[in-house]
Amino acid sequence: MRLKRVLAAIALFTVLVGGCATVSPTNPAMSEDVSAALKPFYSQTLTWAACKEASLSSTKCATIKVPLDWAKPEAGSINLALNYLPSTGSADLGWIVENPGGPGGSGIDFVAGGGEQVGSTELRKHYNMVGFDPRGVQRSAPIKCLSAKATDEFLYGTTPGAIGSATEIAATRKIMKTYIAACKKNSGAIFGHVDTVEAARDMDVIRAVLGESKLNYLGFSYGTFLGTTYATLYPSRVGRLVLDGAMDPSVSDEDQSANQLKAFDQALRNYLNNCLTVSPSACPFTGSVDSAMTRITAFFKKLETTPIKTSLGSRKLTISGGITGLIMTLYSNDYWKYTTTAFKNAFAGDGTLFLQLADFYNDRSEDGTYASNMLEANMAVSCLDGRSNPSAAAMKAQNARLIKLSAFFGRYWQNGALGCEQWPYPVIAHPSSYAAAGSGPILVVGTTGDPATPYWQAQNLANKILADGHLVTFNGEGHTAYGRSNECVVTAVDNYLIKGIVPAKDPNC
């Protein structure tokens, strides 16, 4: 799960893939017991073809139709883009659908990348790996808002007034009004239909057109919420589901933000401890973790009013770019080397690396264009799924809580409720329970040092929420575990996905 993109205190932040010459039919669509209005969607013939984009050349692509509005399936449809990475073996277990997170992440790009998170060498022998762009994302009726230039100002500009001041709040509301109006105008009808429940229903159509009676699924981060929602809506159609970097679906928007920020504060402190003790000669800090935090806090407070130069033309590092760049490095301890270099350079007056890291997080290319609509989709999904109370009293109470739980990052997430305050559609109705009773066993993976989806959420999902959840713990740092941790995690996940074996107890990897 990515941190909320609209951060009031830090300046706020299609072409469908289709067929070419080579066509190969998939398994015939399943005969489904669905309403007459849904029958045309469930009975589609899926045709795979060479992908038109060079970056997707390792995969085959297709499009299917799903209802624009699942409450009124007869009222129109949208195109949903899919691809698959062919099995390296017999594909005897069929298809496994994957989602990399977000919300707003492209499953098509993820699967085409073919990394270890997509599937281990052994797993790929048994499955074709299926990616899809959820509704509103990239190639599937994408949410569209601002021009690239306006997006730059939205993400990297500075909002007038001190953090939390009446001036800043008023300016933020004005900025959000303009942003939301642009999204509604440029996106069309899909803008009100990109919630997680409808995206989960789309996955059932994917399952059917793949010719599968049950859905096998590997979801990361926000993808765990999507997978849990699917299991709740269609428990009898759940095959083997792995939820890695798990979200607790019962957690409120306020609680999610507060606990996520607390975890990122801890991740920053973990980085500093490593920097000071493991490689002190290369570390840009001296003394204790607390003294290093004091220096970081002072640096970013100065950055709030005084951006620093970069080597990226006329662009400067603002507070929004600095915080975003720092957060990017805390998603994995593999990135800590960049944290070190970025701080060294920034303390010397050069903000280039922090800004480059922010660009990477925001999918901004060197030429100033944006490679995806992650920002737009993330916000649209998040604001339909849940939002914080924007009343003055509620925001004041939440601000105090954030500062208490997250002494550093909490300062920059104050008044975050303003991001969704003016959204033109109500929050969608969620299931009253996410137990997914009758689904069969579901594997939940949690990382003890995960800053984006704190470990306790995986514990709750596996042990308290799902009727048949089973926890696999990775004792380490970073966000998610499968494909980036150790063999213990890979073995547990692969044994489940390939053999259907659930660990007798948490292997505590």
Secondary structure, 3 states (H helix, E strand, C coil): CCCCCCCHHHCCCCCCCCCCCCEEECCCCCCCCCCCCCHHHHCCCCEEEECCCHHHCCCEEEEEEEECCCCCHHHCEEEEEEEEECCCCCCCCCEEEEECCCCCCCHHHHHHHCCCCCCCHHHHHHCEEEEECCCCCCCCCCCCCCCHHHHHHHHHCCCCCCCCCHHHHHHHHHHHHHHHHHHHHHHHHHHHCCCHHHHHHHHHHHHHHCCCCCEEEEEECHHHHHHHHHHHHCHHHEEEEEEECCCCCCCCHHHHHHHHHHHHHHHHHHHHHHHHHCCCCCCCCCCCHHHHHHHHHHHHHHHCCCCEECCCCCCEECHHHHHHHHHHHCCCHHHHHHHHHHHHHHHCCCCHHHHHHHHHHCCECCCCCECCCHHHHHHHHHHHHCCCCCCHHHHHHHHHHHHHHCCCHHHHHCCHHHHCCCCCCCCCCCCCCCCCCCCCCEEEEEEEECCCCCHHHHHHHHHHHCCCEEEEEEEEECCCCCCCCCHHHHHHHHHHHHHCCCCCCCCCC
